[in-house]
């Protein structure tokens, strides 16, 4: 897990209904050479599920 609470709050988002969301990986650099299809796949958030979701909710 993360080192501290502030680091976790930057990376995860909890919705009103209690879902834990995280940004998809690979959005920081090298995007000008990437194909449009791969760029659209990398956009947005995805839902964290299972054991990790419970840990994150408990910590935040």
PDB file of N, CA, C, O and CB in Angstrom:
ATOM      1  N   UNK A   1       0.831  -1.192   0.000  1.00  0.00           N
ATOM      2  CA  UNK A   1       0.000   0.000   0.000  1.00  0.00           C
ATOM      3  C   UNK A   1       0.877   1.258   0.000  1.00  0.00           C
ATOM      4  O   UNK A   1       2.106   1.183   0.000  1.00  0.00           O
ATOM      5  CB  UNK A   1      -0.946  -0.003   1.218  1.00  0.00           C
ATOM      6  N   UNK A   2       0.217   2.391  -0.001  1.00  0.00           N
ATOM      7  CA  UNK A   2       0.906   3.681  -0.045  1.00  0.00           C
ATOM      8  C   UNK A   2       1.598   3.990   1.286  1.00  0.00           C
ATOM      9  O   UNK A   2       1.276   3.417   2.327  1.00  0.00           O
ATOM     10  CB  UNK A   2      -0.084   4.800  -0.394  1.00  0.00           C
ATOM     11  N   UNK A   3       2.539   4.898   1.213  1.00  0.00           N
ATOM     12  CA  UNK A   3       3.289   5.293   2.401  1.00  0.00           C
ATOM     13  C   UNK A   3       2.432   6.104   3.367  1.00  0.00           C
ATOM     14  O   UNK A   3       2.518   5.923   4.582  1.00  0.00           O
ATOM     15  CB  UNK A   3       4.517   6.095   2.001  1.00  0.00           C
ATOM     16  N   UNK A   4       1.605   6.998   2.823  1.00  0.00           N
ATOM     17  CA  UNK A   4       0.786   7.822   3.702  1.00  0.00           C
ATOM     18  C   UNK A   4      -0.586   8.113   3.090  1.00  0.00           C
ATOM     19  O   UNK A   4      -0.853   7.792   1.932  1.00  0.00           O
ATOM     20  CB  UNK A   4       1.504   9.126   4.012  1.00  0.00           C
ATOM     21  N   UNK A   5      -1.433   8.721   3.893  1.00  0.00           N
ATOM     22  CA  UNK A   5      -2.810   8.989   3.504  1.00  0.00           C
ATOM     23  C   UNK A   5      -2.910   9.998   2.369  1.00  0.00           C
ATOM     24  O   UNK A   5      -3.747   9.851   1.478  1.00  0.00           O
ATOM     25  CB  UNK A   5      -3.589   9.483   4.690  1.00  0.00           C
ATOM     26  N   UNK A   6      -2.067  11.015   2.396  1.00  0.00           N
ATOM     27  CA  UNK A   6      -2.098  12.058   1.365  1.00  0.00           C
ATOM     28  C   UNK A   6      -1.794  11.468  -0.018  1.00  0.00           C
ATOM     29  O   UNK A   6      -2.412  11.853  -1.011  1.00  0.00           O
ATOM     30  CB  UNK A   6      -1.084  13.176   1.701  1.00  0.00           C
ATOM     31  N   UNK A   7      -0.852  10.546  -0.074  1.00  0.00           N
ATOM     32  CA  UNK A   7      -0.493   9.893  -1.335  1.00  0.00           C
ATOM     33  C   UNK A   7      -1.660   9.070  -1.871  1.00  0.00           C
ATOM     34  O   UNK A   7      -1.890   9.025  -3.080  1.00  0.00           O
ATOM     35  CB  UNK A   7       0.744   8.996  -1.145  1.00  0.00           C
ATOM     36  N   UNK A   8      -2.389   8.426  -0.978  1.00  0.00           N
ATOM     37  CA  UNK A   8      -3.549   7.620  -1.395  1.00  0.00           C
ATOM     38  C   UNK A   8      -4.680   8.499  -1.914  1.00  0.00           C
ATOM     39  O   UNK A   8      -5.341   8.163  -2.896  1.00  0.00           O
ATOM     40  CB  UNK A   8      -4.054   6.763  -0.226  1.00  0.00           C
ATOM     41  N   UNK A   9      -4.890   9.619  -1.248  1.00  0.00           N
ATOM     42  CA  UNK A   9      -5.982  10.513  -1.667  1.00  0.00           C
ATOM     43  C   UNK A   9      -5.736  11.109  -3.043  1.00  0.00           C
ATOM     44  O   UNK A   9      -6.686  11.433  -3.756  1.00  0.00           O
ATOM     45  CB  UNK A   9      -6.163  11.634  -0.654  1.00  0.00           C
ATOM     46  N   UNK A  10      -4.469  11.259  -3.426  1.00  0.00           N
ATOM     47  CA  UNK A  10      -4.136  11.773  -4.750  1.00  0.00           C
ATOM     48  C   UNK A  10      -4.444  10.742  -5.837  1.00  0.00           C
ATOM     49  O   UNK A  10      -4.813  11.108  -6.953  1.00  0.00           O
ATOM     50  CB  UNK A  10      -2.659  12.172  -4.807  1.00  0.00           C
ATOM     51  N   UNK A  11      -4.296   9.477  -5.519  1.00  0.00           N
ATOM     52  CA  UNK A  11      -4.382   8.418  -6.530  1.00  0.00           C
ATOM     53  C   UNK A  11      -5.746   7.759  -6.658  1.00  0.00           C
ATOM     54  O   UNK A  11      -6.081   7.227  -7.716  1.00  0.00           O
ATOM     55  CB  UNK A  11      -3.383   7.376  -6.228  1.00  0.00           C
ATOM     56  N   UNK A  12      -6.528   7.788  -5.601  1.00  0.00           N
ATOM     57  CA  UNK A  12      -7.820   7.108  -5.616  1.00  0.00           C
ATOM     58  C   UNK A  12      -8.946   8.091  -5.363  1.00  0.00           C
ATOM     59  O   UNK A  12      -8.766   9.117  -4.708  1.00  0.00           O
ATOM     60  CB  UNK A  12      -7.853   5.991  -4.574  1.00  0.00           C
ATOM     61  N   UNK A  13     -10.128   7.750  -5.904  1.00  0.00           N
ATOM     62  CA  UNK A  13     -11.295   8.592  -5.754  1.00  0.00           C
ATOM     63  C   UNK A  13     -12.454   7.693  -5.350  1.00  0.00           C
ATOM     64  O   UNK A  13     -12.657   6.634  -5.945  1.00  0.00           O
ATOM     65  CB  UNK A  13     -11.608   9.382  -7.066  1.00  0.00           C
ATOM     66  N   UNK A  14     -13.222   8.111  -4.335  1.00  0.00           N
ATOM     67  CA  UNK A  14     -14.378   7.327  -3.910  1.00  0.00           C
ATOM     68  C   UNK A  14     -15.634   8.071  -4.335  1.00  0.00           C
ATOM     69  O   UNK A  14     -15.795   9.253  -4.033  1.00  0.00           O
ATOM     70  CB  UNK A  14     -14.366   7.077  -2.366  1.00  0.00           C
ATOM     71  N   UNK A  15     -16.529   7.370  -5.043  1.00  0.00           N
ATOM     72  CA  UNK A  15     -17.757   7.967  -5.539  1.00  0.00           C
ATOM     73  C   UNK A  15     -18.799   8.027  -4.428  1.00  0.00           C
ATOM     74  O   UNK A  15     -18.574   7.511  -3.333  1.00  0.00           O
ATOM     75  CB  UNK A  15     -18.295   7.179  -6.741  1.00  0.00           C
ATOM     76  N   UNK A  16     -19.945   8.661  -4.712  1.00  0.00           N
ATOM     77  CA  UNK A  16     -21.035   8.752  -3.740  1.00  0.00           C
ATOM     78  C   UNK A  16     -21.564   7.377  -3.353  1.00  0.00           C
ATOM     79  O   UNK A  16     -21.943   7.144  -2.205  1.00  0.00           O
ATOM     80  CB  UNK A  16     -22.168   9.602  -4.298  1.00  0.00           C
ATOM     81  N   UNK A  17     -21.584   6.475  -4.323  1.00  0.00           N
ATOM     82  CA  UNK A  17     -22.098   5.125  -4.048  1.00  0.00           C
ATOM     83  C   UNK A  17     -21.062   4.224  -3.397  1.00  0.00           C
ATOM     84  O   UNK A  17     -21.370   3.085  -3.045  1.00  0.00           O
ATOM     85  CB  UNK A  17     -22.583   4.485  -5.330  1.00  0.00           C
ATOM     86  N   UNK A  18     -19.827   4.717  -3.230  1.00  0.00           N
ATOM     87  CA  UNK A  18     -18.806   3.954  -2.528  1.00  0.00           C
ATOM     88  C   UNK A  18     -17.855   3.164  -3.406  1.00  0.00           C
ATOM     89  O   UNK A  18     -17.099   2.331  -2.906  1.00  0.00           O
ATOM     90  CB  UNK A  18     -19.454   3.037  -1.608  1.00  0.00           C
ATOM     91  N   UNK A  19     -17.883   3.414  -4.705  1.00  0.00           N
ATOM     92  CA  UNK A  19     -16.944   2.729  -5.600  1.00  0.00           C
ATOM     93  C   UNK A  19     -15.574   3.406  -5.492  1.00  0.00           C
ATOM     94  O   UNK A  19     -15.484   4.619  -5.299  1.00  0.00           O
ATOM     95  CB  UNK A  19     -17.462   2.746  -7.084  1.00  0.00           C
ATOM     96  N   UNK A  20     -14.520   2.612  -5.619  1.00  0.00           N
ATOM     97  CA  UNK A  20     -13.164   3.157  -5.596  1.00  0.00           C
ATOM     98  C   UNK A  20     -12.650   3.191  -7.027  1.00  0.00           C
ATOM     99  O   UNK A  20     -12.615   2.166  -7.706  1.00  0.00           O
ATOM    100  CB  UNK A  20     -12.216   2.311  -4.672  1.00  0.00           C
ATOM    101  N   UNK A  21     -12.248   4.388  -7.485  1.00  0.00           N
ATOM    102  CA  UNK A  21     -11.768   4.566  -8.848  1.00  0.00           C
ATOM    103  C   UNK A  21     -10.300   4.960  -8.847  1.00  0.00           C
ATOM    104  O   UNK A  21      -9.822   5.648  -7.945  1.00  0.00           O
ATOM    105  CB  UNK A  21     -12.603   5.620  -9.581  1.00  0.00           C
ATOM    106  N   UNK A  22      -9.586   4.502  -9.894  1.00  0.00           N
ATOM    107  CA  UNK A  22      -8.166   4.813 -10.062  1.00  0.00           C
ATOM    108  C   UNK A  22      -7.929   5.145 -11.526  1.00  0.00           C
ATOM    109  O   UNK A  22      -8.560   4.564 -12.409  1.00  0.00           O
ATOM    110  CB  UNK A  22      -7.256   3.621  -9.597  1.00  0.00           C
ATOM    111  N   UNK A  23      -7.018   6.078 -11.785  1.00  0.00           N
ATOM    112  CA  UNK A  23      -6.698   6.429 -13.175  1.00  0.00           C
ATOM    113  C   UNK A  23      -5.979   5.273 -13.858  1.00  0.00           C
ATOM    114  O   UNK A  23      -5.233   4.531 -13.219  1.00  0.00           O
ATOM    115  CB  UNK A  23      -5.829   7.709 -13.234  1.00  0.00           C
ATOM    116  N   UNK A  24      -6.204   5.129 -15.139  1.00  0.00           N
ATOM    117  CA  UNK A  24      -5.510   4.097 -15.899  1.00  0.00           C
ATOM    118  C   UNK A  24      -4.049   4.494 -16.089  1.00  0.00           C
ATOM    119  O   UNK A  24      -3.715   5.678 -16.136  1.00  0.00           O
ATOM    120  CB  UNK A  24      -6.195   3.867 -17.267  1.00  0.00           C
ATOM    121  N   UNK A  25      -3.197   3.499 -16.196  1.00  0.00           N
ATOM    122  CA  UNK A  25      -1.752   3.734 -16.301  1.00  0.00           C
ATOM    123  C   UNK A  25      -1.359   4.192 -17.704  1.00  0.00           C
ATOM    124  O   UNK A  25      -2.089   3.962 -18.668  1.00  0.00           O
ATOM    125  CB  UNK A  25      -0.980   2.463 -15.934  1.00  0.00           C
ATOM    126  N   UNK A  26      -0.204   4.839 -17.807  1.00  0.00           N
ATOM    127  CA  UNK A  26       0.386   5.189 -19.101  1.00  0.00           C
ATOM    128  C   UNK A  26      -0.109   6.492 -19.683  1.00  0.00           C
ATOM    129  O   UNK A  26      -0.216   6.606 -20.904  1.00  0.00           O
ATOM    130  CB  UNK A  26       0.125   4.111 -20.070  1.00  0.00           C
ATOM    131  N   UNK A  27      -0.418   7.486 -18.856  1.00  0.00           N
ATOM    132  CA  UNK A  27      -0.929   8.755 -19.373  1.00  0.00           C
ATOM    133  C   UNK A  27       0.046   9.914 -19.184  1.00  0.00           C
ATOM    134  O   UNK A  27      -0.320  11.066 -19.418  1.00  0.00           O
ATOM    135  CB  UNK A  27      -2.235   9.087 -18.704  1.00  0.00           C
ATOM    136  N   UNK A  28       1.261   9.634 -18.771  1.00  0.00           N
ATOM    137  CA  UNK A  28       2.153  10.737 -18.413  1.00  0.00           C
ATOM    138  C   UNK A  28       2.986  11.278 -19.589  1.00  0.00           C
ATOM    139  O   UNK A  28       3.068  12.495 -19.760  1.00  0.00           O
ATOM    140  CB  UNK A  28       3.078  10.285 -17.320  1.00  0.00           C
ATOM    141  N   UNK A  29       3.592  10.423 -20.387  1.00  0.00           N
ATOM    142  CA  UNK A  29       4.429  10.923 -21.487  1.00  0.00           C
ATOM    143  C   UNK A  29       4.465   9.908 -22.630  1.00  0.00           C
ATOM    144  O   UNK A  29       4.039   8.764 -22.476  1.00  0.00           O
ATOM    145  CB  UNK A  29       5.868  11.221 -20.989  1.00  0.00           C
ATOM    146  N   UNK A  30       4.983  10.352 -23.781  1.00  0.00           N
ATOM    147  CA  UNK A  30       5.068   9.487 -24.952  1.00  0.00           C
ATOM    148  C   UNK A  30       3.743   9.282 -25.655  1.00  0.00           C
ATOM    149  O   UNK A  30       3.555   8.280 -26.345  1.00  0.00           O
ATOM    150  CB  UNK A  30       5.619   8.166 -24.559  1.00  0.00           C
ATOM    151  N   UNK A  31       2.822  10.216 -25.490  1.00  0.00           N
ATOM    152  CA  UNK A  31       1.483  10.045 -26.047  1.00  0.00           C
ATOM    153  C   UNK A  31       1.368  10.573 -27.473  1.00  0.00           C
ATOM    154  O   UNK A  31       0.411  10.247 -28.176  1.00  0.00           O
ATOM    155  CB  UNK A  31       0.470  10.738 -25.168  1.00  0.00           C
ATOM    156  N   UNK A  32       2.323  11.378 -27.907  1.00  0.00           N
ATOM    157  CA  UNK A  32       2.241  11.933 -29.260  1.00  0.00           C
ATOM    158  C   UNK A  32       2.482  10.856 -30.315  1.00  0.00           C
ATOM    159  O   UNK A  32       1.977  10.966 -31.432  1.00  0.00           O
ATOM    160  CB  UNK A  32       3.254  13.070 -29.432  1.00  0.00           C
ATOM    161  N   UNK A  33       3.253   9.809 -29.973  1.00  0.00           N
ATOM    162  CA  UNK A  33       3.520   8.729 -30.924  1.00  0.00           C
ATOM    163  C   UNK A  33       2.457   7.623 -30.867  1.00  0.00           C
ATOM    164  O   UNK A  33       2.398   6.768 -31.750  1.00  0.00           O
ATOM    165  CB  UNK A  33       4.896   8.134 -30.654  1.00  0.00           C
ATOM    166  N   UNK A  34       1.634   7.646 -29.838  1.00  0.00           N
ATOM    167  CA  UNK A  34       0.668   6.559 -29.642  1.00  0.00           C
ATOM    168  C   UNK A  34      -0.486   6.652 -30.630  1.00  0.00           C
ATOM    169  O   UNK A  34      -0.829   7.735 -31.103  1.00  0.00           O
ATOM    170  CB  UNK A  34       0.129   6.580 -28.214  1.00  0.00           C
ATOM    171  N   UNK A  35      -1.075   5.514 -30.931  1.00  0.00           N
ATOM    172  CA  UNK A  35      -2.231   5.436 -31.822  1.00  0.00           C
ATOM    173  C   UNK A  35      -3.478   5.960 -31.104  1.00  0.00           C
ATOM    174  O   UNK A  35      -3.549   5.934 -29.875  1.00  0.00           O
ATOM    175  CB  UNK A  35      -2.453   3.977 -32.308  1.00  0.00           C
ATOM    176  N   UNK A  36      -4.452   6.431 -31.870  1.00  0.00           N
ATOM    177  CA  UNK A  36      -5.680   6.966 -31.294  1.00  0.00           C
ATOM    178  C   UNK A  36      -6.439   5.905 -30.498  1.00  0.00           C
ATOM    179  O   UNK A  36      -7.048   6.203 -29.471  1.00  0.00           O
ATOM    180  CB  UNK A  36      -6.571   7.528 -32.393  1.00  0.00           C
ATOM    181  N   UNK A  37      -6.396   4.681 -30.979  1.00  0.00           N
ATOM    182  CA  UNK A  37      -7.105   3.593 -30.307  1.00  0.00           C
ATOM    183  C   UNK A  37      -6.532   3.337 -28.910  1.00  0.00           C
ATOM    184  O   UNK A  37      -7.278   3.156 -27.948  1.00  0.00           O
ATOM    185  CB  UNK A  37      -7.031   2.312 -31.150  1.00  0.00           C
ATOM    186  N   UNK A  38      -5.208   3.323 -28.813  1.00  0.00           N
ATOM    187  CA  UNK A  38      -4.582   3.081 -27.508  1.00  0.00           C
ATOM    188  C   UNK A  38      -4.777   4.276 -26.577  1.00  0.00           C
ATOM    189  O   UNK A  38      -4.893   4.101 -25.364  1.00  0.00           O
ATOM    190  CB  UNK A  38      -3.081   2.783 -27.679  1.00  0.00           C
ATOM    191  N   UNK A  39      -4.813   5.488 -27.131  1.00  0.00           N
ATOM    192  CA  UNK A  39      -5.051   6.682 -26.319  1.00  0.00           C
ATOM    193  C   UNK A  39      -6.445   6.660 -25.709  1.00  0.00           C
ATOM    194  O   UNK A  39      -6.625   6.999 -24.539  1.00  0.00           O
ATOM    195  CB  UNK A  39      -4.867   7.947 -27.160  1.00  0.00           C
ATOM    196  N   UNK A  40      -7.426   6.263 -26.505  1.00  0.00           N
ATOM    197  CA  UNK A  40      -8.793   6.241 -25.995  1.00  0.00           C
ATOM    198  C   UNK A  40      -8.968   5.160 -24.929  1.00  0.00           C
ATOM    199  O   UNK A  40      -9.783   5.311 -24.019  1.00  0.00           O
ATOM    200  CB  UNK A  40      -9.783   6.017 -27.140  1.00  0.00           C
ATOM    201  N   UNK A  41      -8.206   4.071 -25.040  1.00  0.00           N
ATOM    202  CA  UNK A  41      -8.262   3.013 -24.018  1.00  0.00           C
ATOM    203  C   UNK A  41      -7.655   3.467 -22.693  1.00  0.00           C
ATOM    204  O   UNK A  41      -8.069   3.021 -21.623  1.00  0.00           O
ATOM    205  CB  UNK A  41      -7.535   1.762 -24.515  1.00  0.00           C
ATOM    206  N   UNK A  42      -6.672   4.354 -22.778  1.00  0.00           N
ATOM    207  CA  UNK A  42      -5.976   4.822 -21.575  1.00  0.00           C
ATOM    208  C   UNK A  42      -6.714   5.941 -20.846  1.00  0.00           C
ATOM    209  O   UNK A  42      -6.388   6.242 -19.698  1.00  0.00           O
ATOM    210  CB  UNK A  42      -4.596   5.296 -21.941  1.00  0.00           C
ATOM    211  N   UNK A  43      -7.695   6.557 -21.486  1.00  0.00           N
ATOM    212  CA  UNK A  43      -8.411   7.677 -20.875  1.00  0.00           C
ATOM    213  C   UNK A  43      -9.288   7.223 -19.720  1.00  0.00           C
ATOM    214  O   UNK A  43      -9.779   6.095 -19.695  1.00  0.00           O
ATOM    215  CB  UNK A  43      -9.259   8.389 -21.915  1.00  0.00           C
ATOM    216  N   UNK A  44      -9.473   8.117 -18.772  1.00  0.00           N
ATOM    217  CA  UNK A  44     -10.456   7.919 -17.727  1.00  0.00           C
ATOM    218  C   UNK A  44      -9.997   7.089 -16.544  1.00  0.00           C
ATOM    219  O   UNK A  44      -8.802   6.936 -16.291  1.00  0.00           O
ATOM    220  CB  UNK A  44     -11.630   7.299 -18.301  1.00  0.00           C
ATOM    221  N   UNK A  45     -10.979   6.555 -15.823  1.00  0.00           N
ATOM    222  CA  UNK A  45     -10.757   5.805 -14.598  1.00  0.00           C
ATOM    223  C   UNK A  45     -11.237   4.378 -14.757  1.00  0.00           C
ATOM    224  O   UNK A  45     -11.999   4.070 -15.674  1.00  0.00           O
ATOM    225  CB  UNK A  45     -11.461   6.473 -13.421  1.00  0.00           C
ATOM    226  N   UNK A  46     -10.789   3.497 -13.858  1.00  0.00           N
ATOM    227  CA  UNK A  46     -11.354   2.157 -13.791  1.00  0.00           C
ATOM    228  C   UNK A  46     -11.625   1.827 -12.334  1.00  0.00           C
ATOM    229  O   UNK A  46     -11.015   2.399 -11.431  1.00  0.00           O
ATOM    230  CB  UNK A  46     -10.404   1.104 -14.438  1.00  0.00           C
ATOM    231  N   UNK A  47     -12.547   0.899 -12.117  1.00  0.00           N
ATOM    232  CA  UNK A  47     -12.973   0.573 -10.765  1.00  0.00           C
ATOM    233  C   UNK A  47     -12.058  -0.472 -10.135  1.00  0.00           C
ATOM    234  O   UNK A  47     -11.756  -1.502 -10.736  1.00  0.00           O
ATOM    235  CB  UNK A  47     -14.412   0.075 -10.771  1.00  0.00           C
ATOM    236  N   UNK A  48     -11.624  -0.181  -8.910  1.00  0.00           N
ATOM    237  CA  UNK A  48     -10.816  -1.118  -8.138  1.00  0.00           C
ATOM    238  C   UNK A  48     -11.780  -2.052  -7.417  1.00  0.00           C
ATOM    239  O   UNK A  48     -12.757  -1.597  -6.822  1.00  0.00           O
ATOM    240  CB  UNK A  48      -9.862  -0.371  -7.122  1.00  0.00           C
ATOM    241  N   UNK A  49     -11.514  -3.356  -7.466  1.00  0.00           N
ATOM    242  CA  UNK A  49     -12.438  -4.317  -6.866  1.00  0.00           C
ATOM    243  C   UNK A  49     -11.704  -5.264  -5.925  1.00  0.00           C
ATOM    244  O   UNK A  49     -10.476  -5.353  -5.919  1.00  0.00           O
ATOM    245  CB  UNK A  49     -13.165  -5.115  -7.955  1.00  0.00           C
ATOM    246  N   UNK A  50     -12.492  -5.955  -5.143  1.00  0.00           N
ATOM    247  CA  UNK A  50     -11.966  -7.020  -4.302  1.00  0.00           C
ATOM    248  C   UNK A  50     -11.272  -6.541  -3.042  1.00  0.00           C
ATOM    249  O   UNK A  50     -11.651  -5.535  -2.442  1.00  0.00           O
ATOM    250  CB  UNK A  50     -11.025  -7.839  -5.083  1.00  0.00           C
ATOM    251  N   UNK A  51     -10.257  -7.277  -2.661  1.00  0.00           N
ATOM    252  CA  UNK A  51      -9.523  -7.053  -1.418  1.00  0.00           C
ATOM    253  C   UNK A  51      -8.902  -5.661  -1.364  1.00  0.00           C
ATOM    254  O   UNK A  51      -8.923  -5.010  -0.319  1.00  0.00           O
ATOM    255  CB  UNK A  51      -8.442  -8.105  -1.254  1.00  0.00           C
ATOM    256  N   UNK A  52      -8.352  -5.206  -2.485  1.00  0.00           N
ATOM    257  CA  UNK A  52      -7.706  -3.903  -2.543  1.00  0.00           C
ATOM    258  C   UNK A  52      -8.706  -2.775  -2.291  1.00  0.00           C
ATOM    259  O   UNK A  52      -8.375  -1.785  -1.639  1.00  0.00           O
ATOM    260  CB  UNK A  52      -7.029  -3.711  -3.896  1.00  0.00           C
ATOM    261  N   UNK A  53      -9.920  -2.924  -2.804  1.00  0.00           N
ATOM    262  CA  UNK A  53     -10.956  -1.920  -2.591  1.00  0.00           C
ATOM    263  C   UNK A  53     -11.271  -1.758  -1.104  1.00  0.00           C
ATOM    264  O   UNK A  53     -11.404  -0.634  -0.619  1.00  0.00           O
ATOM    265  CB  UNK A  53     -12.223  -2.297  -3.359  1.00  0.00           C
ATOM    266  N   UNK A  54     -11.388  -2.851  -0.392  1.00  0.00           N
ATOM    267  CA  UNK A  54     -11.684  -2.816   1.040  1.00  0.00           C
ATOM    268  C   UNK A  54     -10.547  -2.143   1.816  1.00  0.00           C
ATOM    269  O   UNK A  54     -10.793  -1.369   2.741  1.00  0.00           O
ATOM    270  CB  UNK A  54     -11.922  -4.244   1.574  1.00  0.00           C
ATOM    271  N   UNK A  55      -9.304  -2.443   1.433  1.00  0.00           N
ATOM    272  CA  UNK A  55      -8.147  -1.838   2.090  1.00  0.00           C
ATOM    273  C   UNK A  55      -8.108  -0.323   1.893  1.00  0.00           C
ATOM    274  O   UNK A  55      -7.826   0.427   2.827  1.00  0.00           O
ATOM    275  CB  UNK A  55      -6.863  -2.463   1.561  1.00  0.00           C
ATOM    276  N   UNK A  56      -8.392   0.115   0.670  1.00  0.00           N
ATOM    277  CA  UNK A  56      -8.352   1.533   0.342  1.00  0.00           C
ATOM    278  C   UNK A  56      -9.446   2.282   1.094  1.00  0.00           C
ATOM    279  O   UNK A  56      -9.190   3.349   1.653  1.00  0.00           O
ATOM    280  CB  UNK A  56      -8.503   1.740  -1.172  1.00  0.00           C
ATOM    281  N   UNK A  57     -10.659   1.739   1.114  1.00  0.00           N
ATOM    282  CA  UNK A  57     -11.769   2.383   1.825  1.00  0.00           C
ATOM    283  C   UNK A  57     -11.463   2.522   3.312  1.00  0.00           C
ATOM    284  O   UNK A  57     -11.775   3.543   3.925  1.00  0.00           O
ATOM    285  CB  UNK A  57     -13.066   1.584   1.631  1.00  0.00           C
ATOM    286  N   UNK A  58     -10.863   1.511   3.875  1.00  0.00           N
ATOM    287  CA  UNK A  58     -10.533   1.521   5.298  1.00  0.00           C
ATOM    288  C   UNK A  58      -9.480   2.584   5.601  1.00  0.00           C
ATOM    289  O   UNK A  58      -9.554   3.260   6.627  1.00  0.00           O
ATOM    290  CB  UNK A  58     -10.035   0.137   5.744  1.00  0.00           C
ATOM    291  N   UNK A  59      -8.505   2.730   4.711  1.00  0.00           N
ATOM    292  CA  UNK A  59      -7.409   3.667   4.925  1.00  0.00           C
ATOM    293  C   UNK A  59      -7.853   5.115   4.712  1.00  0.00           C
ATOM    294  O   UNK A  59      -7.469   6.006   5.470  1.00  0.00           O
ATOM    295  CB  UNK A  59      -6.250   3.336   3.994  1.00  0.00           C
ATOM    296  N   UNK A  60      -8.671   5.344   3.666  1.00  0.00           N
ATOM    297  CA  UNK A  60      -9.133   6.714   3.363  1.00  0.00           C
ATOM    298  C   UNK A  60     -10.330   6.999   4.230  1.00  0.00           C
ATOM    299  O   UNK A  60     -10.898   8.089   4.159  1.00  0.00           O
ATOM    300  CB  UNK A  60      -9.491   6.894   1.844  1.00  0.00           C
TER     301      UNK A  60
END
